Amino acid sequence: MGRDVPVKAALAALLLSACSSWLGPQALQAYPGVTNDNRVVALDKAAWKLVAVKNLASERSKDGRLHVRVELSNQSDKDLPVQLQILFRDKAGQITGEDTPFQMVVLPGGAVKLYEVTSLRTDAAAYTVQVKAP
């Protein structure tokens, strides 16, 4: 019976650590009135806790390419370096292979920063912006 206590304590610690572990990627929080239906996702817990979507839009350029605009808000009062990447998807939802490389961007403390990218191909119909803290 005395051996059960350390085993139960170890199991409880394991369960607690599992509950606090990252289950990402997860959609970033969005400002009221902004719908982020998994178009902007955090790849880690730090980005998920500290970055929010202030505005999100996309439109077609004159030559038919998809132009994406996302305004990201730093929820902390300190400058926050993040890495951003956009995955473009076709009408079927498949990745087109036209991923942008991860780009380092510094979000000033308590401020909003605009990030814009235009696809190179005309078959891009949707996108996912990935955000991670380095």
ABEGO torsion letter per residue (X at the ends): XAAAAAAAAAAAAAAAAAAABBAOBBBBBBBBGBBBBGABBBABAAAAAABBBABBBBBBBAAGBBBBBBBBBBABABBBBBBBBBBBBBAAGBBAGABBBBBBBBBBBGBBBBBBBBBABAABABBBBBBBBX
